[in-house]
Amino acid sequence: MKERVLITGSSSGIGLEFAKLFAKDGHDLVLVARQEDKLKAIAKDLEGQFGVSVMTIAKDLSIPSASDEIFDELKKSSVEVEILVNNAGFGSYGAFVKTDLKTSLEMIEVNVSALTHLTRLFLPSMIERGHGKILNVASLAAFPPGPYMNVYYSTKAYVLSFSVALNEELKGLGVQVTVLCPGPTDTNFQKRIGLTSAETFSIKSMSAEKVAKIGYKGLKDGKLIVIPGFINKLTAFALRFVPKKTAAHFVAIGQISRK
């Protein structure tokens, strides 16, 4: 039997595409998202199409207790998770002083706290078994500072740093960490935050399906940092040599032009 996979934010976008890929490869799934009806419809479709078992858990990860509740529900059902995909996340647009504080704090809860919490809960059993995989979804936004999307960029910088550091700690323990850093992707992300363009640094957006396939292959191949697309890779590399202040200035110009 192939490893069971837990995927957060699995009702749409990259998370849904991950669910399809893992199911196609014969993995049983635990799908987590806020919309219960949508999750159940996806589960029914994947079970019928690929003959896998799909468990759904409707939880809002912006609520601090959600991670413990997910873990406890699986423990009571004797369901073990061998692969954890921390995909859930969202952003917001606007000058920090004008953005809604509640939204910013919920973003930190989903993008950072829930990811950290779930990883800490499921990691010990992976280490005990001597095998496991963790895939954290960051962003190209993890590399520069992000004026007008300040909190979002900062959360993704955390995900990148956390993933790389954790992978180093886990050497020799049989647990692999991969961090996916996609550039602009065709999802509901831009619509939700009120942007009219999905471009960053003039980079054209990529389909969620393609991003997921590249991330999936990177995980299977044991890669640490996966950046889909040549231009995205080049951008991330170039940002290593650009002063943070300069990078922030150009990101600010780009964000204003997209609005």
Secondary structure, 3 states (H helix, E strand, C coil): CCCCEEEECCCCHHHHHHHHHHHHCCCCEEEEECCHHHHHHHHHHHHHHHCCCEEEEECCCCCCCHHHHHHHHHHHCCCCCCEEEECCCCCCCCCHHHCCHHHHHHHHHHHHHHHHHHHHHHHHHHHHHCCEEEEEECCHHHCCCCCCCHHHHHHHHHHHHHHHHHHHHCCCCCEEEEEECCCCEECCHHHHHCCCCCCECCECCEEHHHHHHHHHHHHHCCCCEECCCHHHHHHHHHHCCCCHHHHHHHHHHHHHHHC
